[in-house]
């Protein structure tokens, strides 16, 4: 198995960052071992989470003044990819938890928040961060609603003001960590009498797992990423109060246009899956796989050539992806955003290509369920489908940004329903 020093220039990494990467490499072999049954049974990787909590990973991006490590987006991304190298489902669900903390951390730092928003946000951080730092609480982040493109239309799950708080009603599809987290970060649209729902009225609440009116329904038997336990959530008259708010009203909607890298954090898991496909192939051809005959398959030039292409593809993906995440910031330039979108597209399509080359190179025996490549291949197929940055949407965004100026896009031809309402926009002071 490769080590992170093989593909990162760690001379620029903080010592704490390197220490946490080393911890993942120490924990990882057990993650990989458990991944077999996690996949077969579609079980949540509970033991992995216990170890992640024990070693402080739940608080990676929480600011140091609140007891966290204060990791940047780029630092977090490398940790997520390292986890994904051992277990894709663990990395993907870990991102759902970490993203909830990212919103509290990074959205608060956006330079165009009003003084009122900043003050309210500060109080929310004071309430939410200790749940993770002190109690090791795990957050989930269900947004998708099934058949509804939340990147274009206001989120259908709604809340209405009542005495002492709000009442939430709605449905969340693919709610990762369902039944295995402490809080669900529920994004919903506040509804007002006589007014159509608006993006500007988007709210975000921390809903406790035992809240009255919250239920988990449906089965979970997917193609890949089976350990995410992404069942459906139903919210029926779920009461929440000011104490449960995770960000001020209207702030969430600023994420896609003004902090777009915050929505690209599914990629670390798949960057790790791509690395695992490459690592398996090298070990297989060398005859180094535990429990397998020590057959040296390196003698075939066609197989060596394919591994060379795998390495090239993997390096291209990682270089673009690392650049995009380490330069990520609020209110980015058009060039920075285009690199981010290109990185998202490169990883989510590239992981499938690398996994397919691994199968072609290793041959039929590698597809047995007793070996991890069959699972790696299935996991690799899932990332391109995930909102808000599916590969189709990324192609659409880049196709527009390459040939149109930003002020022309609003009036550009559009023959189908588009997700462009969530496309990055240059900040104009509003």
N, C-alpha and C positions, 0 to 999 in steps of 0.2 A: 504494500500500500504506500502510495506517495506521501510525502510530508509537505506541509505548507511552505517550507523553505525552498522546495523544488520549483515553485511557480510564483512566489512573491519576493520582491526586494524588501526584505525585512529591516534593512538599514534605516528605513524611514519610519518604522513602526515604533510606537511607544512600548515601553517595557511591560506595562499592564496588558496591552493588546497581545503581545507575544505570549505572555503567561496564560491568557485565556485560550489562545489557539493551542498551546501545548496541552492544556487541560482537556480540550476536545479530542486531541489525538490520543490522550491516555484513556478517556472514556469511550472513544469511538469503537474499538473492537467489540465491546459488549453490546453497543447499539447495533452493530452489524449482525451479531449473533442473534439478538432478539428480533431483528427485522424479519426473520424467516417466519416465525409464528405470528407476529404482528400482521404480516401480509396474508398468510393462509387464513387466519380467523377474522381478519378485519378488526383486530383488537387495538385499542389505544395503547401507545407505548408508555404506560404509567411509570414503569421503573426508570425509563430514561428521564422522565420529567422529575422524578424524585432526585435523581443525581444532578440534573441541571439546576434544580433549586438549591440543593446542598452546596453546590460549588459557585453559587452567585449569579448564574446566567440569566435568571429572571429579571434582574435589575441592570442589565448591560447599558441601556441608553438613558436610564434615570439619572438626572444631574447629581454630581458628587455632593452638593449641599443637602440633598435629600437622602443620602446614603447609598447612591448608585455608583456606577463606574463612569458615567458621562461619555459613553462611546459615541463617536460620530457615525453618520450613516454608512460611510465607507468601512469603518471598523466593524460595525455590526454585520455588514454584508459578508465580509470574509469569515466571520464566525458562523453565520447561517450556511454558507457554502461548505464549510468544514464539517458541520453536522450532517448536511445532505450527502456528503461523501460516504457516510456510514449508514444513514437511514433517511431516505427522502421524506417519509411521512412525519418523522420527528422534526425535521427542518422546516417543513411547510407549516405545521401547526405552531411551532415555536415562533414563526414569523407573525402569526395571528396575535399571539400574546404580545410580542415585542412591538408590533405596529400600534397597538393601543397605547403603549407607553410613549411611542414616538410622537403620536399626535399631541399628547400632553407636553412632551419635551420640545419638539421642533416647531409646532404651530404657534406655540406661545412666543417664540422668538421672531415671528414674522414682523418685519419693520413697519408694516402699514396697519397694524391693529390700533384701534382707538385706545385712549387711556382707560375708558370704561371697560372695554373688552379685556385689556391687559389685567386690570384689577380683578375682574371676575374670574379670569382664567387662573390667576395666581391662587385664588382661594380653592379652586377645583384641584389644582396640583397638590395643595396642602392636604386635601382629603384623600386623593386617590393613590399617590405615590407610596404612602406608608402601608397600604394594603399589601403591596408587593414586597417592599423592603422589610417590613416587620413581620408580616404574616405569611409571606411567600405565596400570596394569592396568584392564581393563574387567570388571565383574561382571554376571552375569545372575541372575534371581531366579525360577526356575520353581517354582510351587507346585501349580497345577492338575494333576489326575490323570485327567481324562476320565471323565465319568459318575459321579464321586464328589464329593459336596458336602463339601469339606473345612472349611466353616464350621460343620458340624454334627457330623460324625464325625471321630475322630482320623485324621490323615493316614496313608494306606496305605503309602507308601514307608517302610521300616523300617530301623533299624540295631540291631545286636546287639554287645555288648561282646566283644572278643577281646583277646589279649595285645597290648599296645601301642596299643590304640585300639578302633575299631569297624569293622564291615563293613556297608555299605549295600546293600540290594536294593530295587528298585522301578522306577517308571515315572512320568515327568512329561510331561504334555500341554501343548501351546502353550508350549514353552520358547523364549521370545523370545531373540534373539541366538545361537541354536544354531549352533555352528561359527564364531562371530565374537566370542567373549568369551574372557577368560583364566581366569575362575573362575565356577562355577555355585554360587549360594547354595542348597544343597539342604536343604530343611526335611523332616524325617522324624520318625517316632515310635520311640523306643527300646522294644524288646520285651524282656520278662523272662519266664522260665519260670514257668508256673502263674499268670500274671496277664494279664487282658484289657488290650489297648492303651488308653492314657489320653491325654487332651489334655495333662495335666500332664507327660508324658514326651516332649514335643516337643523336638527338637534341631535345630540349624542348623549346617551345615558348609560351608566354602569348598572345593569340589571342583575341582581343577585340570583344565583342558580335556584334558590328556593322561593322566589317571588310567586305569590299567588297569581294564577292566571297564565303562568309560563309553562309550556309543555313541549316535550320532544316527541316527534312522531316520525313514522316511516322507517324503512330499512336502509341499510348502507351496505351495498354489495357492488362496488364499482370495479372498473377495469384496473386502475392503478391507484397509488397513494391511498391504499385501503385502510391504513392505520389512522387516518385523519378523523374518522368517525364523524363525518360531515352530514349528519341527519338534519331534519327540518325542525325549525322552531315555530311554534304558534304562540302569539301573545294576545290574550283575551282580557281586556280591561286590566292590564298590569299597571299598578300605581307606582309612580316615581316622584321624587321630590327634588328640591334644589340641591340637596346633599348628594344626589346621584349624577348630577351633570358632569360631563367630561370635557366639554368645551362650550363656549358661549354660542348662542344661536347665530347661524349664518357664517360661522368660521369654517366649518367642514367644507362648505362649497368652494372655499378659496383654495383648497388643496390641489385639485387637478390643474387649474389654470396657473397657480402661483407657486406651488411647491410640488411639481409633478413627480419628482423622484420618490416622494413619500408613497406613491402608488405603484412603484416598480419593485417593491420588496418581496415579491414572490420569486424573483429570479435567483436569489442566492441558493435556494433549495435545488433548483434545476442546474445551476452551475456545479453544485456538488454531485448531483446525479451523473452529469456528463463526465466528471473526473472519475467517478466510480466505474463507469463503463470502460474508460481507458485503462484504469488500473487493473481491472479484471482481465482485460485482453492481454496486457503485458504478462501478468502472472500465468495466465492460461498457456500462452505460447512458450513461456519459459519452462513450463512444467512445475511451477511452484505452488499450485493450489493445494491447500491441506486436504488430505483424504483422497486425492486424485493421483493416478499413476504419474511418475515424473517423466512424462513424454516431452521431448524437446521439439517443438513445432516451429522454432525460429528458422529452420533450414529452408523453408519455402519462401522464395523471393516475393511472390504475390502477397503473402500474408505480411511480410515486413513492409511492403509498399503501402498497404492499407493502414497499418499502424502509423506509418509516417504521416499519412493524410489525416488520421485521427488526431495526432499530436498537433499538426498545423491548425486544424479546425479549432481544437480546444484552446490553443494559444491565442488565436485571433479573437475568439469569444471572450476569453478572460481579459485580454488587454483592453478591448473596447469597454467591457463591463466594469473593470476596475477603474478606468479613467472616469467613466460616467458617475460612479458612486462616490469616488473621492473628491470630485469637484461639485457634487450636489449641494445646492443651497436654495433658499427661497428667492423668488423673483429672478430666475436665471435668464441668460441671454438665449436668443433663438438658436445659436450654434450649440450651446450646452444642452438645450432640450433635444435638439435633433440627434446629438450623440446618445442621449439617454434613450430615446425612442429606438434608435438603431441598435443599442445594446440589448434592450428588451427583446427586440425581434431576433437578434443574433442568438441569444441564449435559448429562447423558447423554441425556435426552429432548429438551432444547432444541436441541442441536447438529443433531439430525435435522430438527427443525422449521425451523430457520434455513436449512439446506441445501435442504430441499424448497421453501421460499419462494423461494430463489435460482433454482432451476430454473424454477419457475412464472413468475417475473418476467422472467428472461432469455430464455426460450423455447427452441425446439428446437435452434438452432444451438449453444447453450451446452453441449449434451450431447455434442458431438463430443469424441473422445478427444484431439484436438489442443489442447483447452483444459482447464484444470485442474478445472473445476467437476464434471465427471463423476467424477473421482477423489475430490474432496472429498466428494461425496455418498456414494460407497461407503464411504469412511473413516468418515463420520459415523454409519453404521449399526452400527458394531462395539462402541462403548463400553457400550451398555445391557446387553450380554450378559456382561460380565466380572465374575467373582467377585473379592472377596467381596461387593461392593456392586452387584449387578445392580439394574436398576430395579424388578424384582418384589420383591426382598428389601427395598429401600428403602421401597417402598409398604407392605410388611408391617410393617416396624419402625415407621414413622410411624403406621400405622393403630392399632397397639397403644399406642404412647406417647401418642397424643392422647386416647384414651378410657379408658385404664387407668392406675392408679398402678403404679409399678414393682414393688411387693410383691404386686400382683395378677396380673402377667403370667404367673408360673410356673403358675398354675392356670387361666388363661384357656382358652376352647375352642380346640381346634386339630385340625382334621379332616384335615390333610395333614402330610407330612414338612416340618419347619420348620427354618429357619436361625437360629432365635432363641437357640440356645445361644451364638451369637457376638454377640448384641445387647449394646450397652453396658449396664453395671451400675454403680450408684453404689458407690463404694468404702466398704467397711464395716470396714476394718482387716485384711482377710485377703488 
